[in-house]
Amino acid sequence: MKIINNIPVIILLINIFQITISYIVIPFKTFKHPESNQQRNIVEDFLWTNLNNTIYIEIEVGSPAQKIPALLLSEEFGIFINNNKCIIPSTFNTEKSTTFSKSKLLIQTEKNKNDIILGNDIFTFPTELSSNKQAQTTLNFIYSPNQKNAINDENNNINLEENNNNQYTCAKVGISGTQNYGEKYEKNMMHQLYDKSIIKNNLFSIIYLYSPDSNDEGIFLIGGTPHEYDNKNYFEQQLVIINNENDKYFKFWSMEPDEIYFTINNKKYSITNNLICNLEYNLGPIYGTEDYLNLIRENFFNKLIKEKKCYENIGNSIFTVFYCDNEIDIEKFPSLNFYFKDLLYAFNLDYKDLFVENNGKYFFKIIFDKNNKYQWKLGKPFLEKYVFIYDYDSKNIKFYKENPQKLNKLKKLSYTILMNIIVLIIIAFFCYIGYYYGKKIYIKAITEREDGYEYEYKFKVRGERVQANSFIEMIVESKVLEE
């Protein structure tokens, strides 16, 4: 009887346990900016189409649920919903939600002079590996009802969207390490989900899905690790930690290698100053430092520039950009390495990571900002190759020491080699069987043929002898009769 009375409690505990062991998996896409424009020169066109890496997810908000595109932003911390501030198509409208509530408090910040308010609504997330398993909870966010100004990216001073196209409502999900400028109203999405026991760990990962055809899609993983999500390609025993102790402000997730270097003709060129590297998912290229600019220009590009095979140009008045004719052998480009002494490990970017073909030219995906000479900003070329786990509790970054994509390729290669060996063994086995039985049949046929020849020969000889004897006997008989 006691067991029956406790059934509701047991069910409640099971439900709580199921929720707290779950994690959230949301596919992300990359918004493609307008294609080439003949009014822009070749460098400005490259910057226009490649400078920004706008990745976004779709989440369900409100009741009834509406899908809204949500940009993942490395420089933001909280959750925002902004009217008339997005060019990604959306039909979302807060007024359609019966569960949407807003505060009467008007907020003004140094960063944004427009009046904004606090909002609250139901958010629905897919959990674990199946989109059919959903978790619902209410989340707080900053709501901007009437912002119609264009979005300007603080990092590059390029207008991301044209004014007449900012007609849609979208959300922003901040993934930076801490609140911007101490704004107490900013509520981080991961923090809120963790505090409500929707996810078991206060961490996230952004995983680009490897494909030979596209590098614009992936997984936004919240509350779980990649090896929990995909244990065939990610291995817990390969996980190591990069400390963030030197990042006092922690606005961006960052790391500081002991050395950055490249090698040409067995000569090593090393950089040991200005080594802090911000990990910025909204950058299409990488921002290099002045030290690297001088070294790579002198030891690689200058020779090709003199031969008029490569070119150095200034784009948008601030960016130094290198590009080359597509006939050059870019495989000779020296790989760039970010070395961590304690980990005995170097992140490596080679020519396949660092060049892209655009307008019939090879563009170098490391650019140099005259307003930012001393800090590395590692964008898409780095972050699509390596998978990191960002842990809000420990403030550390974790990564898999062997690149999962590389391991996956090696596993596939090993599997292919093994299958080829097995096929060769099977073919060799059947060839041997065929040879063995073929030889046996051949020998038998030859033997039978020889036996036939011998029999025929004996029969023929015996017959000739019989005929000869009969002829002799006839001669003898005839002579007897004559006498």
Buried (B, 14 or more C-beta within 10 A) or exposed (E): EEEEEEEEEEEEEEEEEEBBBBBBBBEBBBBEBEEEEEEBEBBBBBBBBBBBBBBBBBBBBBBEBBBBBBBBBBBBBBBBBBBBBBBBEBEBEBEEBEEBEBEEEEBEBEEBEBEBBBBBBBBBBBBBEEEEEBBEBEBBBBBBBEBEEBBEBEBBEBEBBEEEEBBBBBBBBBBBBBBBEEBEBBBBBBBBBBEEBBBBBBBBBBBBBBEEEEBBEBBBBBBBBBBBBBEEBBBEEBBBBBEBEEBEEBBBBBBBBEBBBBEBEEEEBEBEEBBBBBBBBBBBBBBBBBBBBEBBBEBBBEEBBEEEEBBBBEBBEBBBBBBBBEEBEBEEBBBBBBBBEEBEBBBBBBBEBBBBEBBEBBBBBBBBBEEBBEBBBBBBBBBBBBBBBBBBEEBBBBBBEBBBBEBBEEEEEEEEEEEEEEEEEEEEEEEEEEEEEEEEEEEEEEEEEEEEEEEEEEEEEEEEEEEEEEEEEEEEEEEEEEE
